[in-house]
């Protein structure tokens, strides 16, 4: 797929005056100033992942290697063996491996191709401009609209609510562009104490309200699909009885850099979130290739973060993407990097769309009201886990409004809500239990009757719908 042929971000929506996204955050982060300037002429301020063994001693040596190379430690994740570093040293990748401490570095890679827009760690986050958007909004809807929620009927959420609206003990992380917690349909279920902003170099900011949206309505729309309250106002979410927290991982330019994404998923795990929704891909590469130095190091760091969170009980659900691209047969990427000058390149299946293609992450494709694949939705045999409604979905907007958006970003929160209902009924279930049930309880959906060579597989499992369309009723009856 070509980014030039579509609005850029949100593994989600199609059009709008909102903006776009990209990814995650951290948690146990601290800043350590450099004690040694680089001998080289200063270059642009860049952020890096530095990977080492996940032991306190190895991480400490990696931190010392960062400082010796003229860098600053932005965040350290001892549980992952990952250090986020910042430096203006153009030779940082080489210098950080020098000396005794540098021998402990397994890999190092820049997290972006453009200079750090938010400035040096520890400084105030700079104001940012707005990128092109992908999600279209309708005019605010002042009256209750549950009758207009065809999407809830398709996944049988309306019937599942006769069994449960979800448990207050279940916490869902909305890893996105921020959530308007003052919205009357979201305020009853919002958890402020577990919310965070990760978009200043991936350092957690828990200042009151920092998790709110500044330039994008995307996260608020996603949050409403998951858990808009049953309160006689507006709409009802898939799991209207669970709690939601905002994990802001999209900056004002619409980017989700790896350090944001790592910050967010580690935060979610450390704050005992049960399910997290990720309606985006990590910038600046739509596909991060394992055999590329920087990209390979970043892929490994992000993989470690998600694997660690899964081990701590977090189920991650992600949008498949809006490029009408076959994830099972990757050939080219014409739109990366998207923070500088895109360079068309050949890719293969070792290049991953993150986080959706990471192990243990539920990948969600989009359907229309007619139960067909949305034309924009990515697909791929044994890449798509399940499908859910994503075309013209009504949900909440900042400022107390309501509107429609389209994209796999809108499909993913339906599945996140179904997983939250499952967790409510079976609180002892692990992420693997939830994953298995989501697949088993999905309604088998056949390929189109008009032959489409791209829809390979069987009715039980195919490239367009995976195991089928998510089924909330079967999920809570299991």
C-alpha positions as CSV (number, residue, x, y, z in Angstrom):
1,X,0.0,0.0,0.0
2,X,1.1,3.5,-0.6
3,X,0.7,6.1,2.2
4,X,0.2,8.7,-0.5
5,X,-3.0,7.1,-1.6
6,X,-4.6,7.3,1.8
7,X,-4.8,9.5,4.9
8,X,-1.8,8.5,7.0
9,X,-2.2,7.2,10.4
10,X,-4.7,5.6,12.6
11,X,-4.6,2.0,11.7
12,X,-8.1,3.3,11.8
13,X,-10.4,5.7,10.4
14,X,-10.9,7.2,7.0
15,X,-11.3,10.9,6.8
16,X,-11.7,13.9,9.0
17,X,-10.7,17.0,10.7
18,X,-9.1,15.1,13.5
19,X,-5.6,13.8,13.2
20,X,-3.6,10.6,13.1
21,X,-1.6,8.5,15.4
22,X,1.2,6.2,16.1
23,X,2.1,4.5,19.5
24,X,3.1,3.5,23.1
25,X,4.4,4.5,26.4
26,X,6.5,3.5,29.4
27,X,6.2,3.4,33.1
28,X,9.2,3.1,35.3
29,X,11.1,5.8,33.5
30,X,13.7,8.2,34.8
31,X,16.0,10.8,33.2
32,X,19.8,10.6,33.7
33,X,21.8,13.5,32.3
34,X,24.9,12.9,30.3
35,X,28.2,13.3,32.1
36,X,30.4,13.3,29.0
37,X,29.9,15.4,25.8
38,X,30.6,13.8,22.4
39,X,33.8,14.8,20.7
40,X,32.0,14.9,17.4
41,X,30.3,18.0,16.1
42,X,26.7,18.0,17.4
43,X,24.1,16.5,15.1
44,X,20.3,16.6,15.4
45,X,18.7,15.5,18.6
46,X,17.7,11.8,18.2
47,X,16.2,9.1,20.4
48,X,17.5,5.5,20.4
49,X,16.6,2.1,21.8
50,X,19.6,0.4,23.4
51,X,19.0,-3.3,24.1
52,X,20.9,-5.4,26.6
53,X,20.2,-8.4,28.9
54,X,17.3,-7.9,31.3
55,X,19.3,-7.8,34.5
56,X,19.9,-4.8,36.8
57,X,23.7,-5.1,36.2
58,X,23.5,-5.2,32.4
59,X,21.0,-2.3,32.3
60,X,23.2,-0.2,34.5
61,X,26.2,-0.9,32.3
62,X,24.1,0.1,29.3
63,X,23.2,3.3,31.0
64,X,26.8,4.1,31.6
65,X,27.6,3.3,28.0
66,X,24.9,5.8,26.9
67,X,26.4,8.5,29.1
68,X,30.0,7.7,27.9
69,X,28.8,8.1,24.3
70,X,27.5,11.6,25.0
71,X,23.9,10.6,25.5
72,X,21.2,11.0,28.1
73,X,19.2,8.1,29.6
74,X,15.5,9.0,29.0
75,X,14.0,5.8,30.4
76,X,15.2,2.5,31.6
77,X,13.2,-0.7,31.6
78,X,15.1,-3.2,33.7
79,X,12.4,-5.8,33.2
80,X,12.9,-5.6,29.4
81,X,16.6,-4.9,29.1
82,X,15.8,-1.8,27.2
83,X,17.1,1.7,27.6
84,X,15.7,4.7,25.8
85,X,18.5,7.2,25.1
86,X,18.8,10.7,23.6
87,X,21.8,12.2,22.0
88,X,23.1,14.8,19.5
89,X,26.2,12.7,18.9
90,X,26.1,11.6,15.2
91,X,28.3,8.6,16.0
92,X,26.2,7.5,19.0
93,X,25.4,4.1,17.5
94,X,29.1,3.3,17.3
95,X,30.2,5.1,20.4
96,X,27.7,3.5,22.7
97,X,29.3,0.1,22.0
98,X,32.8,1.3,22.9
99,X,34.5,0.4,26.2
100,X,33.8,-2.3,28.7
101,X,30.2,-1.2,29.3
102,X,29.5,-0.9,25.6
103,X,30.2,-4.6,25.2
104,X,26.9,-5.2,27.1
105,X,24.9,-3.6,24.3
106,X,23.1,-6.2,22.1
107,X,21.7,-3.7,19.6
108,X,21.0,0.0,19.2
109,X,18.7,1.8,16.8
110,X,17.2,5.2,16.2
111,X,13.5,5.4,16.9
112,X,12.8,8.0,14.2
113,X,14.4,9.5,11.1
114,X,13.6,13.1,12.0
115,X,15.0,15.1,14.9
116,X,13.1,14.8,18.2
117,X,10.2,17.3,18.0
118,X,9.5,17.6,21.7
119,X,13.1,18.7,22.5
120,X,15.5,17.4,25.1
121,X,14.1,15.3,27.8
122,X,13.1,17.3,30.8
123,X,12.0,20.3,28.8
124,X,8.4,21.3,28.3
125,X,6.6,19.6,25.5
126,X,6.6,21.9,22.4
127,X,3.4,22.9,20.7
128,X,2.9,20.9,17.5
129,X,1.1,21.2,14.3
130,X,-1.6,18.9,12.9
131,X,-1.0,16.3,10.3
132,X,-3.4,15.1,7.7
133,X,-6.2,13.1,9.0
134,X,-7.9,9.9,8.5
135,X,-11.1,9.9,10.5
136,X,-14.3,11.6,9.4
137,X,-16.6,13.1,12.0
138,X,-20.3,13.8,11.7
139,X,-22.0,16.7,13.4
140,X,-22.5,16.3,17.2
141,X,-25.6,14.3,18.1
142,X,-27.5,15.8,21.0
143,X,-29.9,12.9,21.7
144,X,-29.6,9.2,22.7
145,X,-28.5,7.2,19.7
146,X,-28.4,3.5,20.7
147,X,-31.0,2.7,18.1
148,X,-28.4,3.8,15.5
149,X,-25.7,1.5,16.7
150,X,-25.9,-1.3,14.0
151,X,-22.4,-2.3,15.0
152,X,-23.6,-3.5,18.4
153,X,-26.3,-5.6,16.8
154,X,-23.8,-7.2,14.4
155,X,-21.6,-8.4,17.2
156,X,-24.6,-9.2,19.4
157,X,-23.4,-6.8,22.2
158,X,-27.1,-5.7,22.6
159,X,-27.9,-9.3,23.5
160,X,-24.8,-9.8,25.6
161,X,-25.9,-6.9,27.8
162,X,-28.8,-9.0,29.1
163,X,-26.1,-11.2,30.7
164,X,-23.6,-8.5,31.8
165,X,-22.6,-4.9,31.1
166,X,-19.1,-5.8,32.4
167,X,-17.5,-5.6,35.8
168,X,-16.0,-2.5,37.6
169,X,-13.0,-4.6,38.4
170,X,-12.0,-4.8,34.8
171,X,-9.8,-1.9,33.6
172,X,-9.3,-1.2,29.8
173,X,-6.4,1.0,28.6
174,X,-7.2,3.2,25.6
175,X,-3.7,3.6,24.1
176,X,-4.5,6.4,21.7
177,X,-4.6,10.2,21.2
178,X,-6.2,10.9,24.6
179,X,-9.7,10.6,26.0
180,X,-12.0,13.4,27.0
181,X,-12.9,12.2,30.4
182,X,-15.5,15.1,30.8
183,X,-17.7,13.6,28.2
184,X,-21.0,12.6,29.9
185,X,-21.0,9.2,28.3
186,X,-17.3,8.5,29.4
187,X,-17.0,10.3,32.8
188,X,-18.9,7.6,34.7
189,X,-16.4,4.9,33.7
190,X,-13.2,7.0,33.6
191,X,-10.2,6.1,35.8
192,X,-8.0,9.2,36.2
193,X,-5.5,7.7,38.7
194,X,-4.4,5.1,36.2
195,X,-4.2,7.5,33.2
196,X,-1.0,8.9,31.7
197,X,0.6,10.9,28.9
198,X,3.6,9.2,27.2
199,X,4.3,11.6,24.3
200,X,7.2,13.6,25.8
201,X,10.1,11.3,24.8
202,X,8.2,8.4,26.3
203,X,8.4,9.7,29.9
204,X,5.2,9.2,31.8
205,X,3.4,12.4,32.7
206,X,0.6,12.0,35.3
207,X,-0.3,15.7,35.5
208,X,-4.0,16.0,35.9
209,X,-5.6,16.2,32.4
210,X,-2.4,15.4,30.6
211,X,-4.1,12.4,29.1
212,X,-6.8,14.4,27.4
213,X,-6.8,15.0,23.6
214,X,-5.3,18.2,22.2
215,X,-5.6,17.9,18.4
216,X,-7.5,14.6,17.8
217,X,-10.9,13.1,18.5
218,X,-9.7,9.6,17.7
219,X,-9.1,8.3,21.2
220,X,-12.4,9.7,22.5
221,X,-14.2,7.9,19.7
222,X,-12.4,4.6,20.4
223,X,-13.2,4.9,24.1
224,X,-16.9,5.3,23.5
225,X,-17.1,2.1,21.5
226,X,-15.4,0.2,24.3
227,X,-17.3,1.6,27.3
228,X,-19.7,4.5,26.8
229,X,-21.9,4.3,29.9
230,X,-25.4,3.0,30.1
231,X,-26.8,6.2,31.6
232,X,-29.6,7.4,29.3
233,X,-27.3,9.7,27.4
234,X,-26.1,9.2,23.8
235,X,-24.8,5.7,23.0
236,X,-23.9,2.5,24.8
237,X,-20.5,0.8,24.5
238,X,-19.7,-2.8,24.1
239,X,-18.8,-3.1,27.8
240,X,-20.6,-0.2,29.5
241,X,-19.9,-1.4,33.0
242,X,-16.1,-1.6,32.9
243,X,-13.6,1.1,33.7
244,X,-11.3,2.9,31.1
245,X,-8.0,4.7,31.4
246,X,-6.4,7.0,28.9
247,X,-2.9,6.1,27.9
248,X,-1.9,8.9,25.5
249,X,0.7,7.8,23.0
250,X,0.0,10.1,20.1
251,X,1.8,13.5,19.9
252,X,0.3,16.7,18.4
253,X,1.9,15.9,15.0
254,X,0.0,12.6,14.9
255,X,3.0,10.4,15.5
256,X,3.4,7.4,17.7
257,X,7.1,6.7,18.1
258,X,8.5,3.5,19.6
259,X,9.4,5.2,22.9
260,X,5.8,6.3,23.3
261,X,4.5,2.9,22.6
262,X,6.9,1.2,25.0
263,X,6.0,3.7,27.7
264,X,2.3,3.0,27.2
265,X,2.3,-0.7,27.3
266,X,4.6,-0.9,30.3
267,X,2.4,1.6,32.1
268,X,-0.6,-0.5,31.3
269,X,1.0,-3.6,32.7
270,X,2.3,-1.9,35.9
271,X,-1.2,-0.5,36.5
272,X,-2.9,-3.8,36.2
273,X,-4.9,-3.2,33.0
274,X,-6.7,-6.2,31.7
275,X,-7.1,-5.3,28.1
276,X,-5.5,-2.5,26.0
277,X,-6.7,-1.2,22.6
278,X,-4.1,0.0,20.0
279,X,-5.7,1.6,17.0
280,X,-2.5,2.7,15.3
281,X,0.8,1.6,13.9
282,X,4.2,2.7,15.3
283,X,5.9,5.4,13.3
284,X,7.9,6.3,11.3
285,X,7.9,2.9,9.5
286,X,4.7,1.2,8.6
287,X,6.7,-2.0,8.6
288,X,9.8,-2.4,10.8
289,X,12.3,-4.9,9.2
290,X,14.3,-7.2,11.4
291,X,17.3,-7.3,9.1
292,X,17.7,-3.5,9.2
293,X,19.9,-2.1,11.9
294,X,17.8,0.6,13.5
295,X,14.5,-1.1,12.6
296,X,15.7,-4.4,13.9
297,X,16.7,-3.0,17.3
298,X,13.4,-1.2,17.6
299,X,11.4,-4.2,16.6
300,X,13.2,-6.2,19.4
301,X,12.6,-3.5,22.0
302,X,8.9,-3.2,21.2
303,X,8.5,-7.0,21.1
304,X,10.0,-7.3,24.5
305,X,7.7,-4.7,25.9
306,X,4.5,-6.4,24.6
307,X,5.7,-9.8,25.6
308,X,6.4,-8.6,29.1
309,X,3.0,-6.9,29.4
310,X,1.3,-10.1,28.2
311,X,3.1,-12.0,30.9
312,X,1.7,-9.6,33.4
313,X,-1.8,-10.3,32.3
314,X,-2.5,-7.7,29.7
315,X,-4.3,-8.7,26.5
316,X,-3.5,-6.3,23.6
317,X,-5.9,-5.8,20.8
318,X,-4.9,-3.8,17.7
319,X,-6.3,-2.6,14.4
320,X,-5.1,-4.4,11.3
321,X,-4.5,-1.2,9.2
322,X,-6.3,0.7,6.5
323,X,-4.1,0.1,3.4
324,X,-6.1,-2.7,1.8
325,X,-2.8,-4.6,2.1
326,X,-2.1,-8.3,2.3
327,X,-0.1,-8.7,5.5
328,X,0.7,-12.3,4.7
329,X,2.4,-11.4,1.4
330,X,4.5,-8.3,1.9
331,X,6.3,-7.0,-1.1
332,X,6.7,-3.2,-1.0
333,X,6.5,-0.2,1.3
334,X,6.2,3.1,-0.5
335,X,5.3,5.4,2.4
336,X,8.1,5.0,5.0
337,X,9.6,6.8,6.8
338,X,6.7,9.1,7.3
339,X,8.5,11.6,9.5
340,X,11.0,12.6,6.8
341,X,11.3,11.6,3.1
342,X,9.6,8.3,2.2
343,X,11.8,5.9,0.3
344,X,10.1,3.1,-1.7
345,X,11.6,-0.2,-0.7
346,X,11.2,-4.0,-1.1
347,X,10.1,-5.7,2.1
348,X,9.3,-9.3,3.2
349,X,7.3,-11.0,5.9
350,X,10.0,-10.5,8.5
351,X,9.0,-6.8,8.4
352,X,6.3,-6.2,10.9
353,X,3.4,-3.7,11.3
354,X,3.7,-3.0,15.0
355,X,2.0,-3.6,17.3
356,X,-0.7,-5.5,15.4
357,X,1.7,-8.3,14.1
358,X,3.5,-8.9,17.4
359,X,3.0,-12.3,19.0
360,X,0.1,-12.4,21.4
361,X,-1.6,-9.3,20.0
362,X,-5.1,-9.7,18.6
363,X,-5.3,-8.4,15.0
364,X,-8.7,-7.0,14.0
365,X,-10.0,-6.4,10.4
366,X,-13.0,-4.2,9.6
367,X,-16.5,-5.1,8.4
368,X,-19.4,-3.1,6.9
369,X,-23.0,-3.2,8.0
370,X,-23.6,-5.8,5.3
371,X,-21.0,-8.1,7.0
372,X,-18.5,-7.6,4.1
373,X,-14.9,-6.7,4.4
374,X,-14.4,-2.9,4.5
375,X,-12.6,-1.9,1.3
376,X,-9.8,-0.2,3.3
377,X,-9.1,-3.0,5.7
378,X,-5.8,-4.9,5.6
379,X,-6.1,-8.6,5.4
380,X,-4.0,-11.8,5.3
381,X,-4.4,-15.5,5.9
382,X,-3.3,-16.4,9.5
383,X,-2.6,-12.7,10.1
384,X,-6.2,-11.6,10.9
385,X,-7.5,-13.0,14.1
386,X,-11.1,-11.7,14.0
387,X,-13.2,-9.0,12.3
388,X,-15.6,-6.4,13.7
389,X,-17.6,-3.4,12.5
390,X,-15.4,-0.5,11.3
391,X,-17.3,1.4,8.6
392,X,-19.2,4.5,9.7
393,X,-19.3,3.8,13.4
394,X,-21.2,6.1,15.7
395,X,-19.4,7.0,19.0
396,X,-18.3,9.8,21.3
397,X,-16.4,12.9,20.3
398,X,-14.6,15.5,22.5
399,X,-16.8,18.2,24.0
400,X,-19.8,16.0,24.6
401,X,-20.5,15.3,21.0
402,X,-21.1,12.2,18.8
403,X,-20.1,11.4,15.3
404,X,-19.2,8.7,12.8
405,X,-15.7,7.5,11.9
406,X,-14.5,4.6,9.7
407,X,-11.4,2.4,9.9
408,X,-9.9,-0.6,11.5
409,X,-9.4,1.8,14.4
410,X,-13.1,1.6,14.9
411,X,-13.2,-2.2,14.5
412,X,-10.5,-2.9,17.1
413,X,-12.4,-1.4,20.1
414,X,-15.4,-3.6,19.5
415,X,-13.1,-6.6,20.1
416,X,-11.5,-4.9,23.0
417,X,-15.0,-4.5,24.5
418,X,-15.8,-8.1,23.9
419,X,-12.6,-9.2,25.7
420,X,-13.5,-6.9,28.6
421,X,-16.9,-8.6,28.9
422,X,-15.1,-12.0,28.8
423,X,-12.8,-10.9,31.6
424,X,-15.7,-9.7,33.6
425,X,-17.4,-13.2,33.4
426,X,-14.1,-15.1,33.8
427,X,-11.8,-12.9,35.9
428,X,-9.3,-15.7,36.3
429,X,-8.7,-16.0,32.5
430,X,-5.2,-15.2,31.2
431,X,-4.5,-13.3,28.0
432,X,-4.1,-16.7,26.2
433,X,-7.5,-17.8,27.5
434,X,-9.1,-14.6,26.2
435,X,-7.4,-15.0,22.9
436,X,-8.5,-18.5,22.5
437,X,-12.1,-17.7,23.4
438,X,-12.2,-14.7,21.0
439,X,-11.2,-16.9,18.2
440,X,-13.5,-19.9,19.1
441,X,-16.6,-17.8,19.7
442,X,-16.3,-15.6,16.6
443,X,-19.0,-16.2,13.9
444,X,-17.5,-18.0,10.9
445,X,-17.8,-15.7,7.9
446,X,-17.2,-17.0,4.4
447,X,-15.2,-15.2,1.6
448,X,-17.3,-13.1,-0.8
449,X,-19.7,-15.1,-3.1
450,X,-18.2,-13.1,-6.0
451,X,-14.8,-14.7,-6.2
452,X,-11.9,-12.6,-4.8
453,X,-8.5,-14.3,-5.2
454,X,-7.2,-12.4,-2.2
455,X,-9.6,-14.1,0.2
456,X,-7.7,-17.4,0.7
457,X,-8.6,-20.0,3.3
458,X,-11.8,-21.5,4.5
459,X,-15.1,-20.3,6.0
460,X,-13.7,-21.2,9.4
461,X,-10.5,-19.2,8.9
462,X,-9.7,-16.9,6.0
463,X,-7.7,-13.9,4.9
464,X,-10.6,-11.4,5.2
465,X,-12.2,-12.3,8.5
466,X,-9.8,-14.5,10.3
467,X,-11.8,-16.8,12.6
468,X,-14.9,-14.7,11.9
469,X,-16.8,-11.7,13.2
470,X,-16.6,-11.2,17.0
471,X,-19.6,-12.5,18.9
472,X,-20.2,-10.8,22.3
473,X,-23.1,-13.0,23.2
474,X,-21.2,-16.3,22.8
475,X,-18.3,-14.7,24.7
476,X,-20.3,-14.1,27.8
477,X,-22.2,-17.4,27.6
478,X,-19.1,-19.5,27.4
